[in-house]
């Protein structure tokens, strides 16, 4: 199986490439940078074929993917800077990447009859209430530009293809890039106490574990919408931070505050990021390990001196 992976310089794309190599599949990676610019950890991703590609360039996308002619496209590339997406001068660029770029890829996938995986987000919903969001729920009410453009990407895939997996994730962390855990560890080194919101609820997603699930998926034809985060229960960012410091051996005090008390960010954040993952088991997929287990494995492997 030949798999074309976008966004390999990010957290998830990096891990997907490594998972493909573990299973003996041919992975071809792409990102916007001229050469691979992710972590150089001696892993398969750094030696796999790499193509520089701007996914907003329809002609280049068509030419590149037609030439490679993959069996599957795993589309991890996206604009993910949520607050910056709200800037007036960035909105169209964000839409060009998250919606237009996805449409470009979906169009070629249809031409070559390839399966496609699109990575989406809990931000396509309005983030209200306390009930977990079902994967097939169509009650979309994105709260910000990022969420709206990711929804447009979802619709581009669903309206163009029949052989697709749309996988919504939340609270992502991985080895290759910035994330909440790394930020909290840096802050915890230099502060006696930190303030963290306790009214936004969800579950973390470790890209190492998610990559395994995504490759499990593309080995099947069980297409459709899915939610995928680690198991272990729903928590707040405050709960997560306390566990991060506990695992890392920090004594930093964590003070719970409301989103309002913490202060407004440019982009509205969802209070309810609970994702219902029962469809995974129903369709025969192995759920991700608990987030507690994932966090411990992640911190054990981190270079704490060079965060």
C-alpha positions in Angstrom: 0.0 0.0 0.0 1.3 3.4 -1.0 0.3 6.3 1.3 0.7 10.0 0.6 0.8 12.0 3.9 0.4 15.7 4.1 1.7 17.9 7.0 4.6 15.5 7.9 6.5 18.4 9.6 3.7 18.5 12.2 3.0 16.3 15.2 0.5 13.8 13.6 2.0 13.6 10.1 5.4 12.7 11.6 3.9 9.9 13.6 1.8 8.6 10.7 4.9 8.2 8.5 6.6 6.3 11.3 3.7 4.0 11.8 3.5 3.3 8.1 7.1 2.3 8.0 6.7 0.0 11.0 4.1 -1.9 9.0 6.1 -2.1 5.8 3.9 0.4 3.9 5.3 2.9 1.4 4.9 6.4 2.8 5.5 9.6 0.9 5.5 12.7 3.0 4.8 16.3 2.0 4.7 19.7 3.7 5.2 23.4 2.7 8.9 23.5 3.6 11.5 22.8 0.9 13.0 19.9 2.9 11.7 17.9 5.9 11.9 20.2 9.0 10.6 18.0 11.8 12.5 16.4 14.6 15.5 14.4 13.6 15.0 11.4 15.8 16.5 8.8 13.5 13.0 7.6 12.7 11.7 6.4 9.3 10.1 9.7 8.5 13.5 11.4 8.0 14.5 8.8 5.4 11.2 8.4 3.6 10.5 10.2 0.3 9.6 13.9 0.8 7.9 16.3 -1.6 7.5 20.0 -0.9 4.0 21.0 -1.8 1.7 24.0 -1.3 -1.8 22.4 -1.0 -3.4 25.7 -2.0 -1.9 25.4 -5.5 -4.4 23.2 -7.3 -2.3 22.5 -10.3 0.7 21.5 -8.2 -1.5 19.3 -6.0 -3.0 17.5 -9.0 0.4 17.0 -10.7 2.2 15.7 -7.6 -0.5 13.3 -6.5 -1.3 12.0 -9.9 2.4 11.2 -10.4 2.7 9.5 -7.1 -0.6 7.8 -7.5 -1.1 6.7 -3.9 -3.7 4.2 -2.7 -4.5 6.4 0.3 -4.1 10.1 1.2 -3.8 10.9 4.9 -4.4 14.7 5.1 -2.9 16.0 8.3 -1.8 19.5 7.0 -3.8 22.4 8.3 -3.7 25.9 9.6 -4.0 25.3 13.4 -3.0 28.7 14.9 -6.5 29.3 16.3 -6.1 32.8 17.6 -4.1 34.1 14.6 -6.8 32.8 12.3 -9.1 35.5 13.6 -6.9 38.3 12.2 -8.6 40.0 9.3 -5.5 39.7 7.1 -5.3 35.9 7.8 -8.9 34.7 7.3 -8.6 34.1 3.6 -5.3 32.3 3.9 -6.7 30.1 6.6 -9.7 29.3 4.4 -7.4 28.6 1.4 -5.5 26.1 3.4 -8.1 24.3 5.5 -11.0 24.4 2.9 -9.5 25.1 -0.5 -6.4 22.9 0.0 -8.6 20.1 1.3 -10.8 20.4 -1.8 -7.8 20.3 -4.1 -6.7 17.0 -2.5 -10.2 15.5 -2.4 -10.6 16.3 -6.2 -7.4 14.3 -7.0 -8.3 11.5 -4.7 -11.5 11.1 -6.6 -9.7 11.1 -10.0 -7.3 8.4 -8.9 -9.8 6.5 -6.8 -7.8 6.8 -3.6 -9.0 6.5 0.0 -8.7 9.7 1.9 -8.4 10.5 5.7 -9.2 14.0 6.8 -8.2 15.1 10.2 -10.8 17.4 11.8 -11.6 18.9 15.2 -14.1 19.3 18.0 -14.2 23.0 17.0 -16.7 22.2 14.2 -19.3 22.2 17.0 -20.4 25.1 19.2 -18.7 23.7 22.4 -21.8 24.1 24.6 -23.6 21.8 26.9 -22.3 18.7 28.6 -23.3 15.8 26.3 -20.5 14.2 24.3 -20.7 15.0 20.6 -21.6 12.0 18.4 -19.4 11.5 15.2 -22.5 11.6 12.9 -24.0 14.7 14.6 -24.6 17.4 12.0 -25.4 20.1 14.4 -22.5 22.3 13.3 -22.0 25.7 14.8 -18.3 26.6 14.7 -17.3 29.3 17.2 -14.4 30.7 15.3 -12.6 30.9 11.9 -10.5 27.9 12.5 -13.6 25.7 13.3 -15.5 27.1 10.4 -12.7 26.4 7.9 -12.1 22.9 9.2 -15.9 22.3 8.8 -15.6 23.5 5.2 -12.8 21.0 4.8 -15.0 18.2 6.1 -17.8 19.1 3.7 -15.3 19.2 0.8 -14.3 15.6 1.5 -17.8 14.3 2.3 -19.3 16.0 -0.8 -16.6 14.9 -3.2 -15.7 11.3 -2.1 -17.3 8.1 -0.9 -14.1 6.4 0.3 -13.2 8.7 3.2 -12.5 8.7 6.9 -13.2 12.0 8.6 -11.6 11.8 12.1 -12.2 14.5 14.7 -9.6 14.9 17.4 -8.9 17.3 20.3 -6.2 18.5 22.6 -3.4 17.1 20.5 0.1 16.4 21.7 3.1 14.7 20.0 6.8 14.7 19.8 7.2 16.8 16.7 6.1 20.3 17.5 4.6 22.6 20.1 1.7 21.6 22.3 0.1 22.3 25.7 2.2 19.8 27.6 5.5 21.3 26.4 4.2 24.8 27.2 3.1 23.8 30.7 6.4 22.1 31.4 8.4 25.2 30.3 6.2 27.5 32.4 6.4 25.1 35.4 10.2 25.3 35.4 10.2 29.0 36.0 7.0 29.7 38.0 5.9 28.7 41.5 2.3 28.7 40.4 0.2 28.7 37.2 -3.4 29.6 36.4 -5.2 27.1 34.2 -8.9 27.1 33.1 -11.1 24.5 34.7 -14.3 25.0 32.7 -13.2 23.7 29.3 -13.7 19.9 29.3 -12.3 17.3 26.9 -9.8 14.5 26.5 -6.2 14.7 25.2 -5.0 12.9 22.0 -1.5 11.5 21.7 -0.4 11.5 18.0 1.7 8.4 18.5 -1.4 6.5 19.5 -3.7 8.2 17.0 -1.3 7.3 14.1 -1.7 3.6 14.9 -5.5 3.9 14.7 -5.4 5.8 11.4 -3.3 3.1 9.8 -5.7 0.5 11.2 -8.5 2.5 9.5 -6.9 2.7 6.1 -6.4 -1.1 6.1 -10.3 -1.3 6.0 -13.2 0.1 4.0 -15.2 1.1 7.1 -15.6 4.7 5.9 -17.4 7.6 7.6 -17.1 10.0 10.5 -15.2 9.1 13.6 -14.1 10.6 16.9 -10.7 9.6 18.2 -9.0 10.8 21.4 -7.3 8.8 24.2 -9.5 6.9 26.7 -9.3 7.7 30.4 -12.3 10.0 30.9 -13.1 13.7 30.4 -11.0 16.3 32.2 -10.4 20.0 32.3 -7.1 21.7 31.3 -6.6 22.3 35.0 -6.9 18.5 35.7 -4.5 17.8 32.8 -1.9 20.3 34.1 -2.0 18.8 37.6 -1.3 15.4 36.1 1.5 16.7 33.8 3.3 18.2 36.8 2.7 15.1 38.9 4.2 12.8 36.2 7.1 15.2 35.6 7.9 15.6 39.3 7.2 19.3 39.4 6.0 21.0 42.6 4.4 23.9 40.7 1.1 24.9 42.2 -1.9 24.9 39.7 -4.7 27.4 40.4 -8.1 26.7 38.7 -9.7 29.7 37.0 -12.7 30.1 34.7 -12.2 31.0 31.1 -13.6 34.5 31.9 -11.2 34.9 34.8 -8.3 33.8 32.6 -9.0 36.5 30.1 -10.4 36.5 26.6 -8.4 35.1 23.7 -9.1 36.3 20.1 -10.9 33.1 19.3 -13.7 31.7 21.3 -12.8 28.3 22.9 -15.3 25.4 23.3 -16.4 24.6 26.9 -17.6 21.1 25.8 -15.0 19.2 23.8 -16.3 15.8 24.9 -16.2 13.5 21.9 -18.2 10.2 21.8 -15.8 7.5 20.5 -18.1 4.5 20.8 -18.3 4.2 17.0 -14.6 3.0 16.9 -15.4 -0.1 18.9 -18.7 -0.7 17.0 -16.7 -0.8 13.8 -14.0 -3.1 15.2 -11.2 -0.6 15.9 -9.1 -0.8 19.0 -9.5 2.4 21.1 -6.5 4.5 22.1 -4.9 3.8 25.5 -5.8 6.1 28.4 -4.5 9.6 28.3 -2.9 9.0 31.7 -0.8 6.2 30.2 -0.1 8.3 27.1 1.1 11.2 29.1 3.5 9.1 31.1 5.0 7.5 28.0 5.2 10.9 26.3 7.0 12.6 29.2 9.3 9.6 29.7 10.5 10.2 26.1 10.7 14.0 26.2 14.1 15.8 26.2 13.2 17.8 29.3 16.4 19.9 29.1 15.6 21.2 25.7 11.9 21.8 25.6 
